[in-house]
């Protein structure tokens, strides 16, 4: 890690992602309020976005990785 690079806890990251996913808070609002670059927030959203599947369905590792790639391509 670079000397001046900030480190954030998983709990903090999840809190930011939850605020964004709830709908009422945009990247610029989160950036201003928490002092975190919107590109960083965007990365957290992509990494921590919950995957919902019906209980009777399963997702293979291949399908999961394909979904991750697809999410990374979306703005």
N, C-alpha and C positions, 0 to 999 in steps of 0.2 A: 504494500500500500504506500502511496506517495506520502511524503511528510505532511503536507498541508491538506490532505484529503480527509473529509469528514467521514465518520463511521456512524451508521444508524442501526438501532436494534431492530430485530424482526418485528417486534410489537409496534414500534413506531411506524415502520413501513406498512404494516397491515392496517394501522389506524388511518393512514393517508389513503390507502387503496379503498378502504371501506367508505371513507368520506366521498371519494370520487365515484365509486360504484353506486352509492345511495342516490346520486343524480343531481343534487343541488349545488355541487361544488365543482368548478372548472379547474383545469391545470393552472391558469394564471392566478386564480384566487388562492389555490393551495400554495403556489410559489410565493406569493406575497405574504401570506399568513404564517407559513412555516419556514421560509427562507431556503427552500429546496428547489433546485433547478427543475424546470418542467420536463426536461429530457430524462432526468433521473426518476421523476414521478412516473412518467410514461413507461419506463423500464420496469418499475415496480408493479404497475398495473398489469403489464404483460406477464410478468413472472407469477404474480399472486392472484390472478383472476380465477375465481372458483369455477370448477367444471361440474355441471349438474347433469346427471343421467338418472333415468328412472331406476329404482332399486332392482328391477328384474334384468336390467341390461349390464353388460360388462364392457370394458374398454381395454383393448390390448395395448401393450407398450408401443407398438408400431402406430396404432391409431392416435394414441396420446401425443406422440412426438410429431405426427403429421398435423395435429391440431395446434400444437405449439408453434410450428413453422408458419401455419396459416395466420395465427394471431400476430406474429411478429411482422408479417407483411402488411397488416392493416394499420392505418394511421391512428 
